Amino acid sequence: RTPLIVIIEEKTWREALWFCRQNHVDLVSVQSEEMQDWLGVVTQNAFINVTSRVWIGLRHTCAQGFWYWVTGETICYQNWAP
């Protein structure tokens, strides 16, 4: 697995994307249930409270009407609801 870095600062999605690209790599792309579960474990271990949220690299284009990962990866996992 690629190391996941959790930044515990309140940011907008754009601020988070810019921060990650400037200081690390990119916002995370969730490509499987295993990755989603791992993201949950990592964020819990970072002491993020239940009401906190994390930003991921999923983006929607209103003009063209589709979702995409900012990393350019293909969207293959879509099970977002518990």
N, C-alpha and C positions, 0 to 999 in steps of 0.2 A: 504494500500500500504506500501511496505517496503520503508523506507527513502532512498533517492538517494543522494549520496555525489558526488559533482562535484569538481574535483581537477583541478585547472587552472594552469597546468604546462605542458610544451611540453615533451612528453615521447613516446618511441616506444611502440608497443603493448605489447611486453614482459615486458618492464619496468613498464607499467601501470598495467599489471596483477600482477607482483611481489609486486608493491607498495600497491595495493588494498588488496592483501592477507596478507601482513605484517601489514597493518594499519587498515583495515576495514574488509571486507568479501571477495568479489569477484567482477569481472566485471559484469555488468548487463546483464541479459538474456531478450530478447524482445520476449514475448510469445503471444502478441495480438496487434491489432491496437490501443486499448486503452493504452497499455503500451508504444507503439511507440509515440503516441500523448503526453502522460505524459512526456516522456523523452525529447521531443521537448520543452515543456513548462519549465521544470526544467532547461534545458541548456540555454534557452533564459533568464530566470530569473537570471542565473549565469553570465550574461553579456558576454557570449561567442560570438565573432563576427561571421558574416555570413560565413567567409572563414575558421573558425576553425572547427575542427572535434572532435568527442568524440569516445573513444574506447568502444566496447561492448565485451562480452565474447564469441563471435562466432569464431570458429576455423576451419580450413580446413586441412585435412590430405591428402597430395599428394599421399602417398604410398597406401592408401586404397580408395582414391577418394570420400570422403564424408565430409560434414560439421557437426559440433557438438558444443554444448554449453560446456564450460569448467566446468560448475557447475554440469554436468551430466544430465541436464534436456533434455527431448525429444524436438526436433525441430518440432513445430506444426504451427508456423506462418511464412510465407515466402513472405509477400507482402512488399518488400523493396523499390520498385520504386514508385515515386510519381504519 
